[in-house]
């Protein structure tokens, strides 16, 4: 097996739920050695979040693979000492407690960087480590609303709609992994590089993606309101139904794309019409433009439509359910869903690896751990504790 991209990098994951743990699992997928700290007897909150099958949490295998579980009650002084010893040996610490919590326990960044000056500490919270909202409870859905994203979601005559899954948490997790490798590069490559603290707010991970809102409001004074799809960006664009009752999404973000669509529709006359010849004009006549496209799409069955638009290079996709995805040959060819062994479920399918590296691909070296599964391994090999010392920690409920 080829050397893994992040082989040798040691990560301490003391976070819970989705955002920060997702960042840690991405690092683990590409070779980082990840130790997950969990509360004895309880574990990560995600262990108790549905869906379930025979009392097994089905999200756990996908979000906690390539991690080793060490139980440690950080409310106890003995646990704090063990934690500090681990910090001395790792490259990256990922946490998502409410700002000020670790400081209250005596293990804030100022303390930990004295123990390990090369430590990269990534701190995830709803609103960041600074600002008047720093201590406000932060979860992904409220943070999405705070980012301005929820305000745009839905139809103008109905209430705003939150994303149907933890979108902001997962986006933040990508920033966690990006921050870790960026800080590692700075530390290890640049002269006088050292560890540092990274502050990531959930709402900022989404807000960073909405430069169009900033530009539009600052220069045009426009407050963009709720609308489905890519309203206001490009036309035609939207969700359309085919003759045989299937839904597809089509978008023409450039004039050259619309030109290809017009040719596919045998409507090259639209290219000579001043109402449709440029995206700016089509946006002014969006309803009419979309209706022309909707009528044409409704005249063709889905497979014939997709084949024709693909021939002309028009961006279109069927709207896939998870059943469609499981059966789709492209998902299979890309290995977007992979199967792993599970001690109680037998086999379970989980997401594949993203991105796909040519020379250092991701791998699953450790299935998602049971609570405290690696206590003995970590405490003996990392810290040199004896079996009797470990047993004493158990009795005291430190681990």
Secondary structure as UniProt FT lines:
FT   TURN            5..8
FT   STRAND          10..13
FT   HELIX           19..29
FT   TURN            30..31
FT   STRAND          33..38
FT   TURN            40..42
FT   HELIX           45..48
FT   STRAND          52..53
FT   TURN            54..55
FT   STRAND          56..57
FT   TURN            58..59
FT   HELIX           60..63
FT   TURN            65..66
FT   STRAND          67..71
FT   TURN            74..75
FT   HELIX           77..87
FT   TURN            88..89
FT   STRAND          92..95
FT   TURN            99..100
FT   HELIX           101..104
FT   TURN            105..106
FT   HELIX           109..115
FT   TURN            117..118
FT   STRAND          120..125
FT   TURN            132..135
FT   HELIX           140..146
FT   TURN            147..148
FT   HELIX           149..152
FT   TURN            156..157
FT   HELIX           167..189
FT   TURN            191..192
FT   STRAND          197..201
FT   HELIX           202..207
FT   TURN            208..209
FT   HELIX           211..220
FT   TURN            229..233
FT   STRAND          237..241
FT   TURN            243..244
FT   STRAND          247..251
FT   HELIX           255..264
FT   TURN            265..266
FT   HELIX           268..272
FT   TURN            274..276
FT   HELIX           279..284
FT   HELIX           286..297
FT   TURN            298..299
FT   HELIX           302..311
FT   TURN            312..313
FT   STRAND          316..318
FT   HELIX           322..327
FT   HELIX           329..333
FT   TURN            334..335
FT   STRAND          337..342
FT   TURN            343..345
FT   STRAND          346..351
FT   TURN            371..374
FT   HELIX           375..381
FT   TURN            382..383
FT   HELIX           387..395
FT   TURN            396..397
//
